[in-house]
Amino acid sequence: MSRKAKFSFKAQWNRFCILTHEFFERQMNNDFTKMEEFKAKLEAIDTVADRIRFLTEDAIFSTAIPQFVDSYLPKEGTQKPRDDSADYDSLSVARRFIESDYNDNNYNKQIENYTKAISTLSMDTAPNENRRELCRLLTKRAELFYILKRYDECLDDINELKKYSISNDLDFLEEMASFCEETKAKSCFRELKPKHFEVKSESKLLESGMSDMQLVYNDIKGRFIRSTKFIPRGTIIAAENPFVAWLRPNLYDSYCNYCLVKLNSRYFYCKDCFKVKYCSSECMQEALASYHSIECSMVDVLKDWAMGHMSLRMAIVAGIEEAIEMEREEKIALKEWVNKEFKNDYSCIHSLCGESCLHDAYFTASTIGALMLAILAARMNLVKENTEDFYILAALLYKHIAQVYLNTYTVYDHNLRNTGYYGVICSSEKRKKVGVSLYATSSLFSHSCDNNCYKYYSGSKIILVSLRPIAAKEEITVNYGTSLAQNTLQTRRNFLNQNFSFECRCSACEVNAECVAYALICPHCKAALVVNEDQSNYCINCNRQNVETKNLDHAMKCAKKAFECAEGFAARGQIEKARLLYKRMAHFYSIYYFSSVRLSPIYDFIAQCYAARNKFYKAYKYKVKTEAMIDESYGFESLEMVALYAECASFLEKAANLSMFRKKKWQKKANFYYEEAFKLLTQLLRADFNIIEENKVSILKQLKI
């Protein structure tokens, strides 16, 4: 496996599943017949707890599973003493981190050492000497941030200092804070933290959800959420922190291990393991209180077990004894939750769909995985092995594995920032997969391939926003990773069946709605030739299947070659040559693709080439061609459409200024586009949430309301 594949999100998240599958196959000597016979024996047992007992009594697995778990545990003598040991002196440890760097002019290195020192002291509530040293270190680090013009981090340190109120430099710090605030206010983009996103009016029954929605139940769909009133486009439907979150292991150095916010140079280490980081002392305290104080000595084991780690963390956050007790209690019927308060706590999380929804392919491996996790919990002194509680916990962990598999959301780093323009938010085009989170209310939203809500993330906080107006009593839906706009019918069905064990019956799938945005042109009838993920294809008009696309593939190769050459010419400033190649690429795209959506970025490139040579009217002619494509991709009521109108107006205005004979005509047309942009923008700004890609912000800011 390549390094890139090894550290991919999919490889890291599926690590525990792969471990358990491979372990099972090794114990069965890769004998398919033996594996099927063992699966049949396991499936014949009624309860999960009894299946776990069966494994602990089996001649092979009773010794192999504990040995496998023990092979992952840290060896004796390799663990660092914790802060409650007698010989641990946090003040002397902190001083060791910084004493070698008092005369070092490498500011970043000094900041790193101050950060480690602060981490060892920040949780110390004991001696005053430690608190004074902590304030001194925070002041020094704030000064370094100020020198490096990292004003956000400087302000955070100053605010941290105010909690202690024992610094001798409070007046100086206030002046520094005032300057940082003024500089921040002038900044084009300001990072938005999770606390900035909230619903306007919170539901009394659905925590973190808006008040204009309700939980509904029927025998076919189970629980789902629908609106009680008309909901406008751009409304924040839910803004919810997770019950538990998992961070990708390769991002432990760059993201907060609690809230999944990207770290800057100001962070807090766990002072015991120094293997996890937090964005603030609050996050560190929350993590220690809810799970990290228990996980600390086992970080290296748990971070490698991904889905298993998250499943065990659910029980740790709930409290092992409380979770076991809840598993013993009689379950509340799903339909009875309709009138109950649904909060982000374990009793509600426990009610989410579980073990009965696991695929046959995952059944045996998940049972083995649950026993592995229970044994690990026993090694962590959370439960006594081979007791009644041990078997109940193992059964509960099996359910957690299923809940994690079926109810979690992949968290992206959307890098949401305030543009400073009428509350409009911008996000990065490249969105990294950061981790996985489990929510209470947000887990109740059903899937639709033609969803009416979209998911954004600020750290691990999920923000659900309405994509279009939602009628009263209409179901509120999200997509679970596949959609009508991006995927073919067959691809959508296969994805949902393989990953979530259900056949989609949303309004789009009921009428067999097909995605043609990326379809090819059928060589026989010129209609849409839909290409599935497995490369099979069919024509939606003449119904031919697996049509030969050799000639179309040749056109695409020519288009790719033209693009590569055009990029090279553009980089060297040879704009005219680049423009001709972009036009050639557009020609090949029109031969290859049925929809014009893929032509939009090419027309943008051509327009920019014309604009670079002061041929603004021709730039406008290509830019305006993208209107239908933006409508298809984003909808007419979108900031992308506003940006298009603004750019068209700008090109026309510049063309009018350079023309003697068409000045009035082109200026009149420019005014028309400005007016359309103003009208649409004014309408859109009434929404709670407006977002646009970063590269469109400068165009948008040309419009002053």
C-alpha positions as CSV (number, residue, x, y, z in Angstrom):
1,M,0.0,0.0,0.0
2,S,1.4,3.4,-1.0
3,R,1.9,6.1,1.7
4,K,-0.9,8.2,0.3
5,A,-3.3,5.2,0.4
6,K,-2.1,4.2,3.9
7,F,-2.9,7.7,5.3
8,S,-6.1,8.2,3.4
9,F,-9.3,8.9,5.4
10,K,-10.9,5.7,4.2
11,A,-7.9,3.5,5.2
12,Q,-7.7,5.1,8.6
13,W,-11.4,4.9,9.4
14,N,-11.7,1.3,8.2
15,R,-8.6,0.2,10.1
16,F,-10.5,-1.5,12.9
17,C,-12.9,-3.3,10.5
18,I,-9.9,-4.6,8.5
19,L,-8.1,-5.7,11.7
20,T,-11.0,-7.8,12.8
21,H,-11.7,-9.2,9.4
22,E,-8.0,-10.2,8.9
23,F,-7.9,-11.6,12.4
24,F,-10.9,-13.8,11.8
25,E,-9.6,-15.1,8.5
26,R,-6.2,-16.0,10.1
27,Q,-7.8,-18.0,12.8
28,M,-9.8,-19.8,10.2
29,N,-6.7,-20.4,8.1
30,N,-8.4,-18.5,5.2
31,D,-10.6,-21.6,4.8
32,F,-13.9,-20.3,3.3
33,T,-15.9,-23.4,4.3
34,K,-14.7,-23.1,8.0
35,M,-15.5,-19.4,8.0
36,E,-19.1,-20.0,6.8
37,E,-19.6,-22.8,9.3
38,F,-18.4,-20.6,12.2
39,K,-20.7,-17.7,11.0
40,A,-23.7,-20.1,10.9
41,K,-22.9,-21.2,14.5
42,L,-22.7,-17.6,15.7
43,E,-25.9,-16.5,13.9
44,A,-27.8,-19.4,15.5
45,I,-27.3,-17.8,18.9
46,D,-30.1,-15.5,19.9
47,T,-28.4,-12.6,21.9
48,V,-25.2,-10.7,21.4
49,A,-24.1,-11.3,25.0
50,D,-24.5,-15.1,24.4
51,R,-22.5,-14.8,21.2
52,I,-19.7,-13.1,23.2
53,R,-19.8,-15.9,25.7
54,F,-19.5,-18.4,22.9
55,L,-16.3,-16.7,21.6
56,T,-14.8,-16.7,25.1
57,E,-15.4,-20.4,25.4
58,D,-14.3,-21.3,21.9
59,A,-11.1,-23.4,21.7
60,I,-9.5,-21.0,19.1
61,F,-10.8,-17.5,20.0
62,S,-10.8,-17.8,23.9
63,T,-7.0,-17.4,23.8
64,A,-6.4,-15.8,20.4
65,I,-8.5,-12.6,21.1
66,P,-6.9,-11.7,24.5
67,Q,-3.4,-12.3,23.0
68,F,-4.2,-10.1,20.1
69,V,-5.4,-7.3,22.4
70,D,-2.4,-7.7,24.6
71,S,0.0,-7.4,21.6
72,Y,-1.2,-3.8,21.2
73,L,-0.8,-2.8,24.8
74,P,2.3,-0.7,25.9
75,K,5.1,-2.7,27.4
76,E,5.8,-2.4,31.1
77,G,8.2,0.4,31.9
78,T,7.4,2.4,28.7
79,Q,4.6,4.5,30.1
80,K,5.4,8.0,31.4
81,P,4.4,8.6,35.1
82,R,1.2,10.5,35.4
83,D,0.9,13.8,37.2
84,D,-0.5,12.3,40.4
85,S,2.7,10.3,41.0
86,A,4.8,11.5,43.9
87,D,7.9,12.5,41.9
88,Y,6.0,14.7,39.4
89,D,6.7,18.4,39.7
90,S,4.9,20.4,37.0
91,L,6.8,23.6,37.7
92,S,10.2,22.1,37.2
93,V,9.0,20.2,34.1
94,A,7.7,23.5,32.7
95,R,11.0,25.3,33.4
96,R,13.0,22.5,31.7
97,F,11.0,23.2,28.5
98,I,12.0,26.8,28.3
99,E,15.3,27.2,30.1
100,S,17.4,26.4,26.9
101,D,15.6,29.0,24.8
102,Y,15.8,32.3,26.7
103,N,18.5,33.6,24.3
104,D,17.2,31.9,21.1
105,N,15.9,34.2,18.4
106,N,13.9,31.5,16.7
107,Y,10.4,32.8,17.8
108,N,8.5,29.7,16.5
109,K,10.8,27.4,18.5
110,Q,10.3,29.5,21.6
111,I,6.5,29.5,21.1
112,E,6.6,25.7,20.8
113,N,8.5,25.4,24.1
114,Y,6.3,28.0,25.9
115,T,3.3,25.9,24.7
116,K,4.6,22.7,26.2
117,A,5.5,24.5,29.5
118,I,2.0,26.2,29.7
119,S,0.4,22.8,29.1
120,T,2.1,21.3,32.2
121,L,0.9,24.2,34.4
122,S,-2.5,25.2,33.0
123,M,-4.4,22.4,34.8
124,D,-2.6,23.1,38.1
125,T,-4.8,24.7,40.7
126,A,-2.4,24.1,43.6
127,P,0.6,26.4,44.4
128,N,0.4,30.1,43.8
129,E,4.0,29.9,42.5
130,N,2.8,27.7,39.6
131,R,-0.1,30.1,38.8
132,R,2.4,33.1,38.7
133,E,4.7,31.1,36.4
134,L,1.8,30.3,34.1
135,C,0.8,34.0,33.9
136,R,4.4,34.9,33.1
137,L,4.6,32.3,30.3
138,L,1.3,33.3,28.8
139,T,2.5,37.0,28.8
140,K,5.7,36.0,27.1
141,R,3.9,33.9,24.5
142,A,1.4,36.7,23.8
143,E,4.3,39.1,23.2
144,L,5.8,36.7,20.7
145,F,2.5,36.4,18.9
146,Y,2.3,40.2,18.8
147,I,5.8,40.5,17.3
148,L,4.9,37.9,14.6
149,K,1.6,39.8,13.9
150,R,-0.5,36.8,14.8
151,Y,-3.2,38.9,16.5
152,D,-5.9,36.2,17.0
153,E,-3.5,34.0,19.0
154,C,-2.2,37.0,20.9
155,L,-5.8,38.0,21.9
156,D,-6.6,34.4,23.0
157,D,-3.5,34.4,25.4
158,I,-4.5,37.8,26.8
159,N,-8.1,36.6,27.4
160,E,-6.6,33.5,29.1
161,L,-4.5,35.7,31.4
162,K,-7.6,37.7,32.5
163,K,-9.0,34.6,34.1
164,Y,-6.1,34.5,36.6
165,S,-5.9,38.3,37.3
166,I,-2.5,38.2,38.8
167,S,-0.4,39.5,35.9
168,N,1.7,42.7,36.7
169,D,1.4,43.8,33.0
170,L,-2.4,44.2,32.7
171,D,-2.3,47.8,31.4
172,F,0.3,46.9,28.8
173,L,-1.8,43.8,27.8
174,E,-5.0,45.9,27.5
175,E,-3.1,48.2,25.1
176,M,-1.9,45.3,23.1
177,A,-5.4,43.7,23.0
178,S,-6.9,47.0,21.8
179,F,-4.4,47.2,18.9
180,C,-5.1,43.5,18.0
181,E,-8.8,44.1,17.9
182,E,-8.5,47.1,15.7
183,T,-6.2,45.2,13.3
184,K,-8.6,42.2,13.2
185,A,-11.5,44.5,12.3
186,K,-9.7,45.7,9.2
187,S,-8.9,42.1,8.1
188,C,-10.7,40.8,5.0
189,F,-11.4,37.3,6.4
190,R,-12.0,36.5,10.1
191,E,-12.2,32.9,11.2
192,L,-15.5,31.9,12.7
193,K,-15.5,29.6,15.7
194,P,-18.2,27.0,16.5
195,K,-19.9,29.3,19.0
196,H,-20.8,31.7,16.2
197,F,-23.3,29.3,14.7
198,E,-26.7,28.8,16.5
199,V,-30.3,28.4,15.6
200,K,-32.4,31.5,16.0
201,S,-35.1,29.8,18.1
202,E,-34.3,26.4,19.7
203,S,-36.9,23.6,19.8
204,K,-38.1,22.5,23.2
205,L,-37.9,18.8,22.3
206,L,-35.1,18.6,19.8
207,E,-31.9,19.9,21.3
208,S,-29.9,22.2,19.0
209,G,-32.6,22.1,16.4
210,M,-34.8,25.0,15.3
211,S,-38.3,25.4,16.8
212,D,-40.1,25.0,13.5
213,M,-39.7,21.3,13.2
214,Q,-40.9,18.2,14.9
215,L,-40.0,14.5,15.3
216,V,-42.5,12.1,13.6
217,Y,-42.8,8.3,13.5
218,N,-44.4,5.9,11.1
219,D,-44.0,2.1,10.8
220,I,-42.3,2.2,7.4
221,K,-39.7,5.0,7.9
222,G,-39.3,4.9,11.7
223,R,-38.4,8.3,13.2
224,F,-37.8,11.3,10.9
225,I,-38.1,15.1,11.2
226,R,-40.4,17.4,9.3
227,S,-41.1,21.1,9.3
228,T,-44.1,22.6,11.1
229,K,-44.0,25.9,9.2
230,F,-42.6,27.2,6.0
231,I,-38.8,27.5,6.3
232,P,-37.0,30.0,3.9
233,R,-33.8,29.1,2.0
234,G,-30.6,29.7,4.0
235,T,-32.2,29.0,7.4
236,I,-30.0,27.2,10.0
237,I,-32.0,24.1,10.8
238,A,-29.7,22.7,13.4
239,A,-26.3,23.7,14.9
240,E,-25.2,20.8,17.1
241,N,-22.0,19.7,19.0
242,P,-21.3,16.0,18.9
243,F,-21.9,13.4,21.6
244,V,-18.5,12.0,20.6
245,A,-16.0,12.8,17.9
246,W,-13.0,10.9,16.4
247,L,-10.0,12.7,14.9
248,R,-7.9,11.1,12.1
249,P,-4.6,9.9,13.7
250,N,-2.4,11.7,11.1
251,L,-4.0,15.0,12.2
252,Y,-3.3,14.7,15.9
253,D,-0.6,17.4,15.5
254,S,-2.7,19.9,13.6
255,Y,-6.3,19.7,14.9
256,C,-7.9,19.9,18.4
257,N,-8.5,16.4,19.8
258,Y,-11.8,17.6,21.3
259,C,-13.6,20.0,19.0
260,L,-11.7,19.2,15.8
261,V,-10.9,22.8,15.1
262,K,-7.7,23.4,13.2
263,L,-4.9,24.4,15.5
264,N,-2.7,27.5,15.2
265,S,0.5,27.9,17.2
266,R,-1.5,28.5,20.4
267,Y,-2.6,25.1,21.7
268,F,-2.5,22.9,24.8
269,Y,-0.9,19.5,25.1
270,C,-2.1,16.8,27.4
271,K,0.6,17.2,30.1
272,D,0.7,13.4,30.8
273,C,1.0,11.8,27.3
274,F,2.0,14.9,25.2
275,K,0.3,13.0,22.3
276,V,-2.9,15.0,21.9
277,K,-3.4,18.7,21.5
278,Y,-6.3,21.0,22.3
279,C,-7.2,24.5,20.9
280,S,-8.0,25.9,24.3
281,S,-7.8,25.1,28.0
282,E,-11.6,24.7,28.0
283,C,-11.4,22.0,25.4
284,M,-8.6,20.3,27.3
285,Q,-10.7,20.4,30.5
286,E,-13.8,19.0,28.8
287,A,-11.8,16.2,27.2
288,L,-10.1,15.2,30.5
289,A,-13.4,15.3,32.3
290,S,-15.3,13.2,29.7
291,Y,-12.8,10.7,28.3
292,H,-9.1,11.6,28.0
293,S,-8.1,11.0,31.6
294,I,-9.2,7.4,31.1
295,E,-7.8,7.0,27.5
296,C,-4.5,8.8,28.1
297,S,-2.3,5.8,28.8
298,M,-3.9,3.9,25.8
299,V,-3.7,6.6,23.2
300,D,-1.4,4.7,20.9
301,V,-3.7,1.6,20.9
302,L,-7.0,3.5,20.6
303,K,-5.9,5.9,17.8
304,D,-5.1,2.8,15.6
305,W,-8.6,1.3,16.2
306,A,-10.6,4.2,14.7
307,M,-14.2,2.9,14.7
308,G,-13.5,0.7,17.7
309,H,-12.0,3.7,19.5
310,M,-15.1,5.8,18.9
311,S,-17.4,2.9,20.0
312,L,-15.5,2.5,23.3
313,R,-15.4,6.3,23.8
314,M,-19.2,6.4,23.7
315,A,-19.3,4.1,26.7
316,I,-16.5,6.1,28.5
317,V,-18.3,9.4,27.9
318,A,-21.6,7.9,29.2
319,G,-19.9,6.3,32.2
320,I,-19.3,2.5,32.0
321,E,-21.5,1.7,34.9
322,E,-24.3,4.0,33.7
323,A,-24.1,2.6,30.2
324,I,-24.3,-1.0,31.5
325,E,-27.3,-0.1,33.7
326,M,-29.1,1.5,30.8
327,E,-28.5,-1.6,28.7
328,R,-30.2,-3.6,31.5
329,E,-33.3,-1.4,31.5
330,E,-36.3,-1.9,29.4
331,K,-36.1,-0.1,26.1
332,I,-38.5,2.8,25.1
333,A,-40.4,2.1,21.9
334,L,-39.2,4.3,19.0
335,K,-42.7,5.8,18.5
336,E,-42.8,6.9,22.2
337,W,-39.9,9.3,21.5
338,V,-42.1,11.6,19.5
339,N,-43.3,13.5,22.5
340,K,-40.1,13.1,24.6
341,E,-37.3,15.6,24.9
342,F,-34.4,14.4,22.6
343,K,-31.2,15.7,24.1
344,N,-27.5,15.2,23.2
345,D,-27.1,12.6,26.0
346,Y,-26.5,8.9,26.2
347,S,-30.1,7.9,26.8
348,C,-31.1,9.5,23.4
349,I,-27.9,8.2,21.6
350,H,-28.7,4.7,23.0
351,S,-32.0,4.8,21.1
352,L,-30.4,5.2,17.7
353,C,-30.7,2.2,15.4
354,G,-28.1,-0.5,16.2
355,E,-27.1,-4.1,15.9
356,S,-30.1,-5.3,13.8
357,C,-29.0,-3.1,10.9
358,L,-25.5,-4.6,10.5
359,H,-24.7,-6.3,7.2
360,D,-24.0,-10.1,7.2
361,A,-20.5,-9.3,5.9
362,Y,-19.8,-7.3,9.2
363,F,-21.7,-9.5,11.6
364,T,-18.9,-11.9,12.7
365,A,-16.1,-9.3,12.5
366,S,-18.1,-6.8,14.6
367,T,-18.8,-9.5,17.3
368,I,-15.1,-10.3,17.5
369,G,-14.4,-6.5,17.6
370,A,-16.8,-6.0,20.4
371,L,-15.1,-8.7,22.5
372,M,-11.7,-7.1,21.7
373,L,-12.9,-3.7,23.0
374,A,-14.4,-5.3,26.1
375,I,-11.1,-7.0,26.9
376,L,-9.3,-3.7,26.3
377,A,-11.8,-2.0,28.7
378,A,-10.9,-4.7,31.3
379,R,-7.2,-4.0,30.8
380,M,-8.0,-0.3,31.4
381,N,-9.7,-1.4,34.7
382,L,-13.1,-0.2,33.5
383,V,-14.8,-3.6,34.0
384,K,-13.9,-6.9,35.4
385,E,-13.3,-9.6,32.8
386,N,-15.7,-12.6,32.5
387,T,-18.3,-11.1,34.8
388,E,-22.0,-10.4,33.9
389,D,-21.1,-6.7,33.5
390,F,-18.3,-7.7,31.1
391,Y,-20.7,-9.5,28.8
392,I,-23.3,-6.8,28.9
393,L,-20.6,-4.2,28.1
394,A,-19.3,-6.3,25.1
395,A,-22.9,-6.5,23.8
396,L,-23.3,-2.8,24.2
397,L,-20.0,-2.2,22.3
398,Y,-21.4,-4.3,19.5
399,K,-24.4,-2.0,19.4
400,H,-22.0,1.0,19.5
401,I,-20.1,-0.3,16.5
402,A,-23.4,-0.5,14.5
403,Q,-24.4,2.9,15.7
404,V,-21.1,4.4,14.7
405,Y,-21.3,2.6,11.3
406,L,-24.8,3.8,10.5
407,N,-25.4,7.1,12.3
408,T,-22.1,9.1,12.2
409,Y,-21.2,12.0,9.9
410,T,-17.9,12.6,8.2
411,V,-16.5,15.9,9.4
412,Y,-14.9,18.3,6.9
413,D,-12.7,21.3,7.5
414,H,-14.9,23.9,5.7
415,N,-12.6,26.7,7.0
416,L,-15.6,29.0,7.5
417,R,-14.7,32.7,7.7
418,N,-16.5,36.0,7.8
419,T,-15.9,38.0,4.7
420,G,-16.9,41.3,6.4
421,Y,-19.5,41.8,3.7
422,Y,-23.1,41.8,5.1
423,G,-22.5,38.7,7.1
424,V,-21.6,36.6,4.1
425,I,-19.4,33.6,4.9
426,C,-16.8,32.1,2.7
427,S,-15.3,28.6,2.6
428,S,-12.3,27.0,1.0
429,E,-12.6,25.1,-2.2
430,K,-10.5,22.2,-0.8
431,R,-12.2,20.6,2.1
432,K,-10.2,18.1,4.0
433,K,-11.9,15.1,5.8
434,V,-10.9,15.6,9.4
435,G,-12.8,13.0,11.4
436,V,-16.1,11.5,12.3
437,S,-18.8,12.7,14.7
438,L,-22.0,11.2,16.3
439,Y,-24.9,13.6,17.0
440,A,-28.3,13.1,18.7
441,T,-30.7,15.4,16.8
442,S,-28.8,15.4,13.5
443,S,-28.9,11.6,13.4
444,L,-32.7,11.7,13.0
445,F,-32.6,13.5,9.6
446,S,-33.4,11.1,6.8
447,H,-31.5,10.7,3.6
448,S,-32.8,12.0,0.3
449,C,-30.9,12.0,-3.0
450,D,-32.6,15.3,-3.7
451,N,-32.0,16.7,-0.2
452,N,-33.3,20.1,0.9
453,C,-30.6,20.7,3.5
454,Y,-26.8,20.8,3.3
455,K,-24.2,20.1,6.0
456,Y,-21.4,22.5,7.0
457,Y,-18.9,22.1,9.8
458,S,-17.1,24.4,12.2
459,G,-14.8,22.1,13.9
460,S,-16.9,19.1,14.9
461,K,-20.1,21.3,15.2
462,I,-22.5,20.4,12.4
463,I,-24.5,23.2,10.8
464,L,-27.5,22.1,8.8
465,V,-28.8,24.8,6.4
466,S,-31.8,24.7,4.1
467,L,-30.8,24.7,0.4
468,R,-34.2,25.9,-0.8
469,P,-37.6,26.9,0.7
470,I,-39.1,24.0,2.7
471,A,-42.9,23.8,2.8
472,A,-44.9,23.2,6.0
473,K,-45.1,19.5,6.9
474,E,-42.4,18.7,4.4
475,E,-39.7,16.2,5.5
476,I,-36.3,17.8,6.3
477,T,-33.6,15.7,4.6
478,V,-29.8,15.6,4.1
479,N,-27.8,13.3,1.9
480,Y,-25.7,10.5,3.3
481,G,-22.8,10.9,0.9
482,T,-24.6,10.4,-2.5
483,S,-26.9,12.8,-4.3
484,L,-28.9,13.3,-7.5
485,A,-26.7,16.2,-8.5
486,Q,-23.5,14.2,-8.4
487,N,-24.3,10.5,-8.8
488,T,-26.2,8.1,-11.1
489,L,-29.2,6.1,-10.0
490,Q,-27.3,2.8,-9.9
491,T,-24.3,4.4,-8.1
492,R,-26.6,5.9,-5.4
493,R,-28.5,2.7,-4.8
494,N,-25.3,0.6,-4.5
495,F,-23.7,3.1,-2.2
496,L,-26.7,3.3,0.2
497,N,-27.2,-0.5,0.2
498,Q,-23.5,-1.2,0.9
499,N,-23.0,1.5,3.5
500,F,-26.4,1.9,5.2
501,S,-28.3,-1.3,4.4
502,F,-31.4,0.3,2.9
503,E,-32.9,0.8,-0.5
504,C,-33.6,4.5,-1.1
505,R,-37.2,5.5,-1.6
506,C,-36.8,9.3,-1.8
507,S,-38.9,11.3,-4.3
508,A,-36.0,11.2,-6.8
509,C,-35.4,7.5,-6.6
510,E,-39.1,6.7,-6.7
511,V,-39.3,8.1,-10.2
512,N,-35.8,6.7,-11.2
513,A,-34.4,10.3,-11.6
514,E,-31.1,10.2,-13.3
515,C,-28.0,12.4,-12.9
516,V,-27.1,13.7,-16.4
517,A,-24.7,16.5,-15.3
518,Y,-21.7,14.2,-16.0
519,A,-23.3,12.1,-18.7
520,L,-21.6,11.6,-22.1
521,I,-23.2,12.0,-25.5
522,C,-24.7,8.8,-26.8
523,P,-23.0,8.2,-30.3
524,H,-26.2,6.6,-31.6
525,C,-29.0,9.1,-30.6
526,K,-27.1,12.1,-29.1
527,A,-29.0,11.8,-25.8
528,A,-27.5,11.4,-22.4
529,L,-25.3,8.3,-21.9
530,V,-25.1,7.7,-18.2
531,V,-21.9,6.3,-16.9
532,N,-22.0,4.5,-13.5
533,E,-19.2,4.2,-11.0
534,D,-18.3,0.7,-12.2
535,Q,-17.9,2.2,-15.7
536,S,-21.1,0.4,-17.1
537,N,-23.3,2.8,-19.1
538,Y,-26.7,3.1,-20.7
539,C,-28.5,5.6,-22.8
540,I,-31.6,7.2,-21.3
541,N,-33.2,7.6,-24.7
542,C,-32.4,4.6,-26.9
543,N,-31.8,2.3,-23.9
544,R,-28.6,0.8,-25.3
545,Q,-26.3,-0.6,-22.6
546,N,-22.5,-0.6,-22.4
547,V,-22.1,1.5,-25.5
548,E,-18.6,1.7,-27.1
549,T,-17.1,5.1,-26.2
550,K,-13.7,4.8,-27.9
551,N,-14.2,8.0,-30.0
552,L,-15.5,9.9,-27.0
553,D,-12.5,8.8,-25.0
554,H,-10.2,10.1,-27.7
555,A,-11.9,13.5,-27.5
556,M,-11.4,13.6,-23.7
557,K,-7.7,12.8,-24.1
558,C,-7.3,15.7,-26.6
559,A,-9.2,17.9,-24.1
560,K,-6.8,17.0,-21.3
561,K,-3.7,17.6,-23.4
562,A,-5.1,21.0,-24.5
563,F,-5.7,21.9,-20.8
564,E,-2.2,21.0,-19.7
565,C,-0.6,23.0,-22.6
566,A,-3.0,26.0,-21.8
567,E,-2.0,26.0,-18.2
568,G,1.7,26.1,-19.2
569,F,1.2,29.0,-21.6
570,A,-0.9,30.9,-19.0
571,A,1.8,30.5,-16.4
572,R,4.3,31.9,-18.8
573,G,2.1,34.9,-19.7
574,Q,1.4,33.7,-23.2
575,I,-2.3,34.6,-22.8
576,E,-3.4,34.3,-26.5
577,K,-2.0,30.8,-26.9
578,A,-3.6,29.8,-23.7
579,R,-7.0,31.2,-24.9
580,L,-6.8,29.3,-28.1
581,L,-6.1,26.0,-26.3
582,Y,-8.9,26.6,-23.8
583,K,-11.3,27.1,-26.8
584,R,-10.0,23.9,-28.2
585,M,-10.7,22.2,-24.9
586,A,-14.2,23.6,-24.8
587,H,-14.8,22.1,-28.3
588,F,-13.7,18.7,-27.2
589,Y,-15.9,18.9,-24.0
590,S,-18.9,19.8,-26.1
591,I,-18.3,16.6,-28.1
592,Y,-17.8,14.5,-25.0
593,Y,-20.3,15.7,-22.4
594,F,-24.1,15.8,-22.7
595,S,-24.5,18.6,-20.2
596,S,-22.8,22.0,-20.4
597,V,-22.1,22.1,-16.7
598,R,-18.5,20.9,-17.2
599,L,-17.9,23.8,-19.6
600,S,-18.4,26.5,-17.0
601,P,-14.8,26.6,-15.7
602,I,-13.4,26.5,-19.3
603,Y,-15.6,29.5,-20.2
604,D,-14.3,31.3,-17.1
605,F,-10.7,30.7,-18.2
606,I,-11.4,32.0,-21.7
607,A,-13.2,35.1,-20.2
608,Q,-10.1,35.8,-18.1
609,C,-7.8,35.5,-21.1
610,Y,-9.9,38.0,-23.0
611,A,-10.0,40.4,-20.0
612,A,-6.2,40.2,-19.6
613,R,-5.9,41.5,-23.2
614,N,-8.5,44.3,-22.5
615,K,-11.1,42.6,-24.7
616,F,-13.8,43.0,-22.1
617,Y,-16.9,42.6,-24.3
618,K,-15.6,39.2,-25.5
619,A,-14.9,38.3,-21.9
620,Y,-18.5,39.2,-21.1
621,K,-19.8,37.0,-23.9
622,Y,-18.1,34.0,-22.5
623,K,-18.9,34.8,-18.9
624,V,-22.6,35.1,-19.6
625,K,-22.6,31.7,-21.2
626,T,-22.1,30.2,-17.7
627,E,-25.5,31.5,-16.4
628,A,-27.5,28.3,-17.2
629,M,-24.6,26.2,-15.8
630,I,-24.6,28.1,-12.5
631,D,-28.4,27.8,-12.3
632,E,-28.1,24.0,-12.7
633,S,-25.3,23.7,-10.2
634,Y,-26.2,26.2,-7.5
635,G,-29.7,27.4,-8.4
636,F,-30.8,30.9,-9.5
637,E,-31.1,32.1,-5.9
638,S,-27.4,31.8,-5.0
639,L,-24.5,34.1,-4.3
640,E,-22.7,32.4,-7.3
641,M,-25.4,33.9,-9.5
642,V,-24.9,37.3,-7.9
643,A,-21.2,37.1,-8.5
644,L,-21.8,36.2,-12.1
645,Y,-24.1,39.2,-12.7
646,A,-21.5,41.5,-10.9
647,E,-18.7,40.2,-13.1
648,C,-20.7,40.6,-16.3
649,A,-21.6,44.1,-15.3
650,S,-17.9,44.8,-14.5
651,F,-16.7,43.5,-17.9
652,L,-19.4,45.5,-19.8
653,E,-18.6,48.7,-17.8
654,K,-14.9,48.4,-18.7
655,A,-15.8,47.7,-22.4
656,A,-18.0,50.8,-22.4
657,N,-15.1,52.9,-21.1
658,L,-12.9,51.8,-23.9
659,S,-15.5,52.1,-26.7
660,M,-16.5,55.3,-28.6
661,F,-19.5,54.0,-30.5
662,R,-21.1,51.5,-28.1
663,K,-20.4,53.2,-24.9
664,K,-24.1,54.0,-24.1
665,K,-25.4,50.6,-25.2
666,W,-22.8,48.6,-23.2
667,Q,-23.2,50.9,-20.1
668,K,-26.9,50.4,-20.2
669,K,-26.4,46.7,-20.3
670,A,-23.9,46.9,-17.4
671,N,-26.5,48.9,-15.4
672,F,-29.1,46.1,-16.1
673,Y,-26.7,43.5,-14.7
674,Y,-25.9,45.6,-11.6
675,E,-29.6,46.1,-10.9
676,E,-30.2,42.3,-11.2
677,A,-27.3,41.6,-8.9
678,F,-28.6,44.1,-6.4
679,K,-32.1,42.7,-6.4
680,L,-31.0,39.1,-6.0
681,L,-28.4,40.0,-3.3
682,T,-30.9,42.0,-1.3
683,Q,-33.2,39.0,-1.4
684,L,-30.5,36.6,-0.4
685,L,-29.2,38.6,2.5
686,R,-32.4,38.1,4.4
687,A,-31.3,34.5,5.1
688,D,-29.5,33.3,8.3
689,F,-26.7,31.7,6.4
690,N,-25.1,32.8,3.1
691,I,-21.9,31.2,1.9
692,I,-19.7,31.6,-1.2
693,E,-16.4,30.2,-2.3
694,E,-13.3,32.3,-1.4
695,N,-12.4,33.1,-5.0
696,K,-15.8,34.8,-5.6
697,V,-15.6,37.2,-2.6
698,S,-13.7,40.0,-4.4
699,I,-16.3,40.1,-7.1
700,L,-19.1,40.2,-4.6
701,K,-17.5,43.1,-2.8
702,Q,-17.9,45.3,-5.8
703,L,-21.6,45.6,-5.0
704,K,-22.4,48.2,-2.3
705,I,-25.9,48.2,-0.9
